[in-house]
């Protein structure tokens, strides 16, 4: 019995330790506020902010041990900040956490602690007679009775206040000082015990501040000027550091405070002036008692809590001067010009351009001249008694005028609106000057400096594209010493364009017309049309210069070139277009999918049938060319199913429609087991069986695995469910739902199968509701979970074999031991707190409320209420516990509770919650409806609620929930933008959704996002003269900046067996995708054919990765070397060569090894592609012979300059 009691105590102790460290799977951040001295933790708050600074949640620390916990509803980057009472210091002040749900300190349930460092000493350095003081006074904190060490040092803020923190309890001296200002009181004692200390106002005082200024005359400093200080208002103050004796000759009705005198630099200073309102009066007496006027005569100023520099400079003040206005240096004078000084009219110039100014005082003036059709620059002149004559003044610019005649563009009325004229100085580097013509007469005038100029009419890019040109293009003129008012005129230019159409002999070209469309001006949507003459000629007259597209108006015919782009210039009035040549007839197809068809024309009676040809048809609308007109037989081929197996089609304007009604999809079951009873059941709409495939035959794979393959036709959008079954296998997944694809799909359904393992057992005594968890040994991941029934037993479905498992039991208020060898586990009940949370509005249980329980020095546990609104805290030792409920959008009554727990007791606690905020629910999908996971969605408050911001990330199904919307606020719900947020999203629609959660949650929101393209597909068509040559080739794809490091290499020997419709000596190779990065790439062939027996070259085809698809073509045609011709040219060596051969044959055992080594040295490496092996590099994407070009003309070819196949559709 004693042993059993001891065993139970050990189990209980272990259970308490384990449960103390374990809590529900709640994502959140928690820890302790710690202190070495006794402080009130309930005054300390911890707040959770987003990286952008939005407050997500906050809580106060537990009063008994400082514990806190904040739930995190969405992963992301956050900042934890501690907010104690003002002056209290903790370290750290904040902690950055990147909550990913796996590896961060919060996800690992590690504590984030804040340590208390001390209180604060606050105070203020004030000015005499004021409650506030200056900024920048140095304040230090010293131990009482000591001059060192300095504990803290700081400078006062704007109002003179200062703060020392952290400071431990003790007795101290606060001392203030400044390099310029005098302090009346410079130190004060302070005692710090159980809280912050405040030094009262008046303990540290500044006597006053320095006030300085300056005096000059013509920017020269003046020494000896007296400045008398008067107080404007208030009680008289005591001024220090200035002379208080009377000044001889100075008389004033007010009593001055004191005075100072300017020094050699013209500077004066009042060293100590208390804050207040003052005025200063200058006084200056020169030699022989001459009194000069000093401006201003007095100056009021206000002294605040800082030094004052009087910015207004004092000036010592107070004859006839003349000048001339000339057209240019040494030129004629300007008569009648108005002369202004400082903006005021003074006089006008005489016939010779001269003027005279009276009653001047020494100083600097702004001189300005005004005259008709001329422009003058302002100038600053210095007037003194020593300068009776001012420097001559010249115009800086003269008026130049011209006109632009009205013009007319196609399909428009004559344009008389204003035009811009560009005036450019010849030989100058400045930008052209732009002048606008008048609205009525389209004339212009502008002032220009003397020089040679070029004038041209500005034509916009749209106008250039529409052919607008003015003549002359440039008008040259010169400005000398007067205005140029006539002689510059511009008019519009027009030209003619002609050409010819050449039709096939059997075709009738009557009625054809040629269309002229502007390329440079696409906004002209009404093209010109010209009918053909009997000889096939056409002409367009009186058109504007520019770039045009000329095309034949016959879309159901094929042309060698259906359109021409011509540029009509200004060098001549007659222009021509290359001839149009008729080459065949158009076959129009509209296909629902990429597919292939076989086709041939229907033979006429008594004629041999035509051979079949194959055509690759892209998805959507396409046109191809055939030689004959009339009716064709069409047979669809490929993996799609159509309603008609064969059809007849007559070439016409109505396209042939190919609509697939079914598509092939395939699946596979992979397993290490070879069984004979594996079947796959296919259900429609979840439960209606439409087919049962199997038993499937096992096909061996590498690594000892087997594949059970199956395939079937399915219609688009059909809801299918695949359920595999076998007596001894466990399938992953057990069933798979699939919507019938819109295209043929390989490996659309994939299952994995393994042998199963059964886990079962029971509890003693029998206990209902025990949560049993099964996980791999050594792992925390739970594989399956279940609860026991009344008999205390549990059993799980088969689990994967070959793995060692462990069983974990959980039930609130219990601790468990075992299982033993018979899978029996022992249950023991412990003390507990049972918490129930009810909704105050309807008394219903509240699920998901986070309960944070802490007690003792370090115990804490965080759990959530279940569907019944309850949560039980078990494994508790006796003592006091602090309980705090938390749930976003709810307020609780009470918001916290202290609970006393007796040994072995069960304490029931009931709390009420009131909802005070709501949520916004919605989904984020792509344009095709595919859910988008990991997208950050935010709700931003508007108007008076703009400080609120909440966000959430979408789940795997694209759904999101943004919590905490205040009912009184309007919000905008949108996809969040910013640095390192949703970088994979290019844009979204709508940009934002306006919501207001007045009385409940907002639901059914939907946002659609678009992704950017990032990959490129590259296809290569290889043509050879023989199928055997394909087996010697391999193709490599390289970047141009890394030619020796291929990205991909593909051997062509496996492509030798090509599809039936393709010649056996050609093959199509598809490279793996490359980044769509705009870099240069090239594709090149390498061959293993020996250059000793063949001559050949390999070509590199270059391209740039700036499109989603690129198709390339390379031809490889080696030629065998012919040795006989070389021998005939050197036949006179035959006899000596014969003798050498006989000797070699007689000694072949000695000679052959040497010849073999020599051959290896001479022979080049096979398949070389670089310049060393005779390879060449070019940038043509097709290498074809003339015969092949003719064959292509007979076969299918693009219509209307379709340059490449249609791009693959991509998800956005």
Secondary structure in CASP SS format (residue, H / E / C, confidence):
PFRMAT SS
TARGET T0000
AUTHOR 0000-0000-0000
METHOD secondary structure of the structure
MODEL  1
X C 1.00
X H 1.00
X H 1.00
X H 1.00
X H 1.00
X H 1.00
X H 1.00
X H 1.00
X H 1.00
X H 1.00
X H 1.00
X H 1.00
X H 1.00
X H 1.00
X H 1.00
X H 1.00
X H 1.00
X H 1.00
X H 1.00
X H 1.00
X H 1.00
X C 1.00
X C 1.00
X C 1.00
X C 1.00
X C 1.00
X C 1.00
X E 1.00
X E 1.00
X E 1.00
X E 1.00
X E 1.00
X E 1.00
X E 1.00
X C 1.00
X C 1.00
X C 1.00
X C 1.00
X C 1.00
X C 1.00
X H 1.00
X H 1.00
X H 1.00
X C 1.00
X E 1.00
X E 1.00
X E 1.00
X E 1.00
X E 1.00
X E 1.00
X C 1.00
X C 1.00
X C 1.00
X C 1.00
X E 1.00
X E 1.00
X E 1.00
X E 1.00
X E 1.00
X E 1.00
X C 1.00
X C 1.00
X C 1.00
X C 1.00
X C 1.00
X C 1.00
X E 1.00
X E 1.00
X E 1.00
X E 1.00
X E 1.00
X C 1.00
X C 1.00
X C 1.00
X C 1.00
X E 1.00
X E 1.00
X E 1.00
X E 1.00
X E 1.00
X E 1.00
X E 1.00
X E 1.00
X C 1.00
X C 1.00
X C 1.00
X C 1.00
X C 1.00
X E 1.00
X E 1.00
X E 1.00
X C 1.00
X C 1.00
X E 1.00
X E 1.00
X E 1.00
X E 1.00
X E 1.00
X E 1.00
X C 1.00
X C 1.00
X C 1.00
X C 1.00
X C 1.00
X C 1.00
X C 1.00
X C 1.00
X C 1.00
X C 1.00
X C 1.00
X C 1.00
X C 1.00
X C 1.00
X E 1.00
X E 1.00
X E 1.00
X E 1.00
X E 1.00
X E 1.00
X E 1.00
X E 1.00
X E 1.00
X E 1.00
X E 1.00
X E 1.00
X E 1.00
X E 1.00
X C 1.00
X C 1.00
X C 1.00
X C 1.00
X C 1.00
X C 1.00
X C 1.00
X C 1.00
X C 1.00
X C 1.00
X E 1.00
X E 1.00
X E 1.00
X E 1.00
X E 1.00
X E 1.00
X C 1.00
X C 1.00
X C 1.00
X C 1.00
X C 1.00
X C 1.00
X E 1.00
X E 1.00
X E 1.00
X E 1.00
X E 1.00
X E 1.00
X C 1.00
X C 1.00
X C 1.00
X C 1.00
X C 1.00
X E 1.00
X E 1.00
X E 1.00
X E 1.00
X E 1.00
X E 1.00
X E 1.00
X C 1.00
X C 1.00
X E 1.00
X E 1.00
X E 1.00
X E 1.00
X E 1.00
X E 1.00
X E 1.00
X E 1.00
X C 1.00
X C 1.00
X C 1.00
X C 1.00
X C 1.00
X E 1.00
X E 1.00
X E 1.00
X C 1.00
X E 1.00
X E 1.00
X E 1.00
X E 1.00
X E 1.00
X E 1.00
X C 1.00
X C 1.00
X C 1.00
X C 1.00
X E 1.00
X E 1.00
X C 1.00
X C 1.00
X C 1.00
X C 1.00
X C 1.00
X E 1.00
X E 1.00
X E 1.00
X C 1.00
X C 1.00
X E 1.00
X E 1.00
X E 1.00
X E 1.00
X E 1.00
X E 1.00
X E 1.00
X E 1.00
X E 1.00
X C 1.00
X C 1.00
X E 1.00
X E 1.00
X C 1.00
X C 1.00
X C 1.00
X C 1.00
X E 1.00
X E 1.00
X E 1.00
X E 1.00
X E 1.00
X E 1.00
X C 1.00
X C 1.00
X C 1.00
X C 1.00
X C 1.00
X C 1.00
X C 1.00
X C 1.00
X E 1.00
X C 1.00
X C 1.00
X E 1.00
X C 1.00
X C 1.00
X C 1.00
X C 1.00
X C 1.00
X C 1.00
X C 1.00
X C 1.00
X C 1.00
X C 1.00
X C 1.00
X C 1.00
X C 1.00
X C 1.00
X E 1.00
X E 1.00
X E 1.00
X E 1.00
X C 1.00
X C 1.00
X C 1.00
X C 1.00
X C 1.00
X E 1.00
X E 1.00
X E 1.00
X E 1.00
X E 1.00
X E 1.00
X E 1.00
X C 1.00
X C 1.00
X E 1.00
X E 1.00
X E 1.00
X E 1.00
X E 1.00
X E 1.00
X E 1.00
X E 1.00
X C 1.00
X E 1.00
X C 1.00
X H 1.00
X H 1.00
X H 1.00
X C 1.00
X E 1.00
X C 1.00
X C 1.00
X E 1.00
X E 1.00
X C 1.00
X C 1.00
X E 1.00
X E 1.00
X E 1.00
X E 1.00
X E 1.00
X E 1.00
X C 1.00
X C 1.00
X C 1.00
X C 1.00
X E 1.00
X E 1.00
X C 1.00
X C 1.00
X C 1.00
X C 1.00
X E 1.00
X E 1.00
X E 1.00
X C 1.00
X C 1.00
X C 1.00
X C 1.00
X E 1.00
X E 1.00
X E 1.00
X E 1.00
X E 1.00
X E 1.00
X C 1.00
X C 1.00
X C 1.00
X C 1.00
X C 1.00
X C 1.00
X E 1.00
X C 1.00
X C 1.00
X C 1.00
X C 1.00
X E 1.00
X E 1.00
X E 1.00
X E 1.00
X C 1.00
X C 1.00
X E 1.00
X E 1.00
X E 1.00
X E 1.00
X E 1.00
X C 1.00
X C 1.00
X C 1.00
X C 1.00
X C 1.00
X E 1.00
X E 1.00
X E 1.00
X E 1.00
X C 1.00
X C 1.00
X C 1.00
X C 1.00
X C 1.00
X E 1.00
X E 1.00
X E 1.00
X E 1.00
X E 1.00
X E 1.00
X E 1.00
X E 1.00
X E 1.00
X C 1.00
X C 1.00
X E 1.00
X E 1.00
X C 1.00
X C 1.00
X C 1.00
X E 1.00
X E 1.00
X E 1.00
X E 1.00
X E 1.00
X C 1.00
X C 1.00
X C 1.00
X C 1.00
X C 1.00
X E 1.00
X C 1.00
X C 1.00
X C 1.00
X E 1.00
X E 1.00
X C 1.00
X C 1.00
X E 1.00
X E 1.00
X E 1.00
X E 1.00
X E 1.00
X E 1.00
X E 1.00
X E 1.00
X C 1.00
X C 1.00
X E 1.00
X C 1.00
X C 1.00
X C 1.00
X C 1.00
X C 1.00
X C 1.00
X C 1.00
X E 1.00
X C 1.00
X C 1.00
X C 1.00
X C 1.00
X E 1.00
X E 1.00
X E 1.00
X E 1.00
X E 1.00
X E 1.00
X C 1.00
X C 1.00
X C 1.00
X C 1.00
X C 1.00
X C 1.00
X C 1.00
X E 1.00
X E 1.00
X E 1.00
X E 1.00
X C 1.00
X C 1.00
X C 1.00
X C 1.00
X C 1.00
X C 1.00
X E 1.00
X E 1.00
X E 1.00
X E 1.00
X E 1.00
X E 1.00
X C 1.00
X C 1.00
X E 1.00
X E 1.00
X E 1.00
X E 1.00
X E 1.00
X E 1.00
X E 1.00
X C 1.00
X C 1.00
X C 1.00
X H 1.00
X H 1.00
X H 1.00
X H 1.00
X H 1.00
X C 1.00
X C 1.00
X C 1.00
X C 1.00
X E 1.00
X E 1.00
X C 1.00
X C 1.00
X C 1.00
X E 1.00
X E 1.00
X E 1.00
X E 1.00
X E 1.00
X C 1.00
X C 1.00
X C 1.00
X C 1.00
X E 1.00
X C 1.00
X C 1.00
X C 1.00
X C 1.00
X E 1.00
X E 1.00
X E 1.00
X E 1.00
X C 1.00
X C 1.00
X E 1.00
X E 1.00
X E 1.00
X E 1.00
X E 1.00
X E 1.00
X E 1.00
X E 1.00
X C 1.00
X C 1.00
X C 1.00
X C 1.00
X C 1.00
X C 1.00
X C 1.00
X C 1.00
X C 1.00
X C 1.00
X E 1.00
X E 1.00
X E 1.00
X E 1.00
X E 1.00
X E 1.00
X C 1.00
X C 1.00
X C 1.00
X C 1.00
X C 1.00
X C 1.00
X C 1.00
X C 1.00
X C 1.00
X E 1.00
X E 1.00
X E 1.00
X E 1.00
X C 1.00
X C 1.00
X C 1.00
X C 1.00
X C 1.00
X E 1.00
X E 1.00
X E 1.00
X E 1.00
X E 1.00
X E 1.00
X E 1.00
X C 1.00
X C 1.00
X E 1.00
X E 1.00
X E 1.00
X E 1.00
X E 1.00
X E 1.00
X E 1.00
X C 1.00
X C 1.00
X C 1.00
X C 1.00
X E 1.00
X E 1.00
X E 1.00
X C 1.00
X C 1.00
X C 1.00
X E 1.00
X E 1.00
X E 1.00
X E 1.00
X E 1.00
X E 1.00
X C 1.00
X C 1.00
X C 1.00
X C 1.00
X C 1.00
X E 1.00
X E 1.00
X E 1.00
X C 1.00
X C 1.00
X C 1.00
X E 1.00
X E 1.00
X E 1.00
X E 1.00
X E 1.00
X E 1.00
X E 1.00
X E 1.00
X E 1.00
X E 1.00
X E 1.00
X E 1.00
X C 1.00
X C 1.00
X C 1.00
X E 1.00
X E 1.00
X E 1.00
X E 1.00
X E 1.00
X E 1.00
X E 1.00
X C 1.00
X C 1.00
X C 1.00
X C 1.00
X C 1.00
X C 1.00
X C 1.00
X C 1.00
X C 1.00
X C 1.00
X C 1.00
X E 1.00
X E 1.00
X E 1.00
X E 1.00
X E 1.00
X C 1.00
X C 1.00
X E 1.00
X E 1.00
X E 1.00
X E 1.00
X E 1.00
X E 1.00
X E 1.00
X C 1.00
X C 1.00
X C 1.00
X C 1.00
X E 1.00
X E 1.00
X E 1.00
X E 1.00
X E 1.00
X E 1.00
X E 1.00
X C 1.00
X C 1.00
X E 1.00
X E 1.00
X C 1.00
X C 1.00
X C 1.00
X C 1.00
X C 1.00
X E 1.00
X E 1.00
X E 1.00
X E 1.00
X C 1.00
X C 1.00
X C 1.00
X C 1.00
X C 1.00
X E 1.00
X E 1.00
X E 1.00
X C 1.00
X C 1.00
X C 1.00
X E 1.00
X E 1.00
X E 1.00
X E 1.00
X E 1.00
X E 1.00
X E 1.00
X E 1.00
X E 1.00
X E 1.00
X C 1.00
X C 1.00
X C 1.00
X C 1.00
X C 1.00
X C 1.00
X C 1.00
X E 1.00
X E 1.00
X E 1.00
X E 1.00
X E 1.00
X E 1.00
X C 1.00
X C 1.00
X C 1.00
X E 1.00
X E 1.00
X E 1.00
X E 1.00
X E 1.00
X E 1.00
X E 1.00
X C 1.00
X C 1.00
X C 1.00
X E 1.00
X E 1.00
X E 1.00
X C 1.00
X H 1.00
X H 1.00
X H 1.00
X C 1.00
X E 1.00
X E 1.00
X E 1.00
X E 1.00
X E 1.00
X E 1.00
X E 1.00
X E 1.00
X E 1.00
X C 1.00
X C 1.00
X C 1.00
X C 1.00
X E 1.00
X E 1.00
X E 1.00
X E 1.00
X E 1.00
X E 1.00
X E 1.00
X C 1.00
X C 1.00
X C 1.00
X C 1.00
X E 1.00
X E 1.00
X E 1.00
X C 1.00
X C 1.00
X C 1.00
X E 1.00
X E 1.00
X E 1.00
X E 1.00
X C 1.00
X C 1.00
X C 1.00
X C 1.00
X C 1.00
X E 1.00
X E 1.00
X E 1.00
X E 1.00
X E 1.00
X E 1.00
X E 1.00
X E 1.00
X E 1.00
X E 1.00
X C 1.00
X E 1.00
X E 1.00
X C 1.00
X C 1.00
X E 1.00
X E 1.00
X E 1.00
X E 1.00
X E 1.00
X C 1.00
X C 1.00
X C 1.00
X C 1.00
X C 1.00
X C 1.00
X E 1.00
X E 1.00
X E 1.00
X E 1.00
X E 1.00
X E 1.00
X C 1.00
X C 1.00
X C 1.00
X C 1.00
X C 1.00
X E 1.00
X E 1.00
X E 1.00
X E 1.00
X E 1.00
X E 1.00
X C 1.00
X C 1.00
X C 1.00
X C 1.00
X C 1.00
X E 1.00
X E 1.00
X E 1.00
X C 1.00
X C 1.00
X C 1.00
X E 1.00
X E 1.00
X C 1.00
X C 1.00
X C 1.00
X C 1.00
X E 1.00
X E 1.00
X E 1.00
X E 1.00
X E 1.00
X E 1.00
X C 1.00
X C 1.00
X C 1.00
X E 1.00
X E 1.00
X E 1.00
X E 1.00
X C 1.00
X C 1.00
X C 1.00
X C 1.00
X C 1.00
X C 1.00
X E 1.00
X E 1.00
X E 1.00
X E 1.00
X E 1.00
X E 1.00
X C 1.00
X C 1.00
X E 1.00
X E 1.00
X E 1.00
X E 1.00
X E 1.00
X E 1.00
X E 1.00
X E 1.00
X C 1.00
X C 1.00
X C 1.00
X C 1.00
X C 1.00
X E 1.00
X C 1.00
X C 1.00
X C 1.00
X C 1.00
X E 1.00
X E 1.00
X E 1.00
X E 1.00
X E 1.00
X E 1.00
X C 1.00
X C 1.00
X C 1.00
X E 1.00
X E 1.00
X E 1.00
X E 1.00
X E 1.00
X E 1.00
X C 1.00
X C 1.00
X C 1.00
X C 1.00
X C 1.00
X E 1.00
X E 1.00
X E 1.00
X E 1.00
X E 1.00
X C 1.00
X C 1.00
X C 1.00
X C 1.00
X E 1.00
X E 1.00
X E 1.00
X E 1.00
X E 1.00
X E 1.00
X E 1.00
X E 1.00
X C 1.00
X C 1.00
X C 1.00
X E 1.00
X E 1.00
X E 1.00
X E 1.00
X C 1.00
X C 1.00
X C 1.00
X E 1.00
X E 1.00
X E 1.00
X E 1.00
X E 1.00
X C 1.00
X C 1.00
X C 1.00
X C 1.00
X E 1.00
X E 1.00
X E 1.00
X E 1.00
X E 1.00
X E 1.00
X E 1.00
X E 1.00
X E 1.00
X E 1.00
X C 1.00
X E 1.00
X E 1.00
X E 1.00
X E 1.00
X E 1.00
X E 1.00
X E 1.00
X E 1.00
X E 1.00
X C 1.00
X C 1.00
X C 1.00
X C 1.00
X C 1.00
X E 1.00
X C 1.00
X C 1.00
X C 1.00
X C 1.00
X E 1.00
X E 1.00
X E 1.00
X E 1.00
X E 1.00
X E 1.00
X C 1.00
X H 1.00
X H 1.00
X H 1.00
X C 1.00
X C 1.00
X C 1.00
X E 1.00
X E 1.00
X E 1.00
X E 1.00
X E 1.00
X C 1.00
X C 1.00
X C 1.00
X C 1.00
X C 1.00
X E 1.00
X E 1.00
X E 1.00
X E 1.00
X E 1.00
X E 1.00
X E 1.00
X E 1.00
X C 1.00
X C 1.00
X C 1.00
X C 1.00
X E 1.00
X E 1.00
X E 1.00
X E 1.00
X E 1.00
X C 1.00
X C 1.00
X C 1.00
X C 1.00
X C 1.00
X C 1.00
X C 1.00
X C 1.00
X C 1.00
X E 1.00
X E 1.00
X E 1.00
X E 1.00
X E 1.00
X C 1.00
X C 1.00
X C 1.00
X E 1.00
X E 1.00
X E 1.00
X C 1.00
X C 1.00
X C 1.00
X C 1.00
X C 1.00
X C 1.00
X E 1.00
X E 1.00
X E 1.00
X E 1.00
X E 1.00
X E 1.00
X E 1.00
X E 1.00
X E 1.00
X E 1.00
X C 1.00
X C 1.00
X C 1.00
X E 1.00
X E 1.00
X E 1.00
X E 1.00
X E 1.00
X E 1.00
X E 1.00
X E 1.00
X E 1.00
X E 1.00
X C 1.00
X C 1.00
X H 1.00
X H 1.00
X H 1.00
X H 1.00
X C 1.00
X C 1.00
X E 1.00
X E 1.00
X E 1.00
X E 1.00
X E 1.00
X E 1.00
X E 1.00
X C 1.00
X C 1.00
X E 1.00
X C 1.00
X C 1.00
X C 1.00
X C 1.00
X C 1.00
X E 1.00
X E 1.00
X E 1.00
X E 1.00
X C 1.00
X H 1.00
X H 1.00
X H 1.00
X C 1.00
X C 1.00
X C 1.00
X C 1.00
X C 1.00
X C 1.00
X C 1.00
X C 1.00
X C 1.00
X C 1.00
X E 1.00
X E 1.00
X E 1.00
X E 1.00
X E 1.00
X C 1.00
X C 1.00
X C 1.00
X E 1.00
X E 1.00
X C 1.00
X C 1.00
X C 1.00
X C 1.00
X E 1.00
X E 1.00
X E 1.00
X E 1.00
X E 1.00
X E 1.00
X E 1.00
X E 1.00
X C 1.00
X C 1.00
X C 1.00
X C 1.00
X C 1.00
X C 1.00
X E 1.00
X E 1.00
X C 1.00
X C 1.00
X C 1.00
X E 1.00
X E 1.00
X E 1.00
X E 1.00
X E 1.00
X E 1.00
X C 1.00
X C 1.00
X C 1.00
X C 1.00
X E 1.00
X E 1.00
X E 1.00
X E 1.00
X E 1.00
X E 1.00
X E 1.00
X E 1.00
X C 1.00
X C 1.00
X E 1.00
X E 1.00
X C 1.00
X C 1.00
X C 1.00
X H 1.00
X H 1.00
X H 1.00
X H 1.00
X H 1.00
X H 1.00
X C 1.00
X H 1.00
X H 1.00
X H 1.00
X H 1.00
X H 1.00
X H 1.00
X H 1.00
X H 1.00
X H 1.00
X H 1.00
X H 1.00
X H 1.00
X H 1.00
X H 1.00
X H 1.00
X H 1.00
X C 1.00
X H 1.00
X H 1.00
X H 1.00
X H 1.00
X H 1.00
X H 1.00
X H 1.00
X H 1.00
X H 1.00
X H 1.00
X H 1.00
X H 1.00
X H 1.00
X H 1.00
X H 1.00
X C 1.00
X C 1.00
X C 1.00
X C 1.00
X C 1.00
X C 1.00
X C 1.00
X C 1.00
X H 1.00
X H 1.00
X H 1.00
X C 1.00
X C 1.00
X E 1.00
X E 1.00
X E 1.00
X C 1.00
X C 1.00
X C 1.00
X C 1.00
X C 1.00
X C 1.00
X C 1.00
X H 1.00
X H 1.00
X H 1.00
X H 1.00
X H 1.00
X H 1.00
X H 1.00
X H 1.00
X H 1.00
X C 1.00
X C 1.00
X C 1.00
X E 1.00
X C 1.00
X C 1.00
X C 1.00
X C 1.00
X C 1.00
X C 1.00
X C 1.00
X C 1.00
X C 1.00
X C 1.00
X C 1.00
X C 1.00
X C 1.00
X C 1.00
END
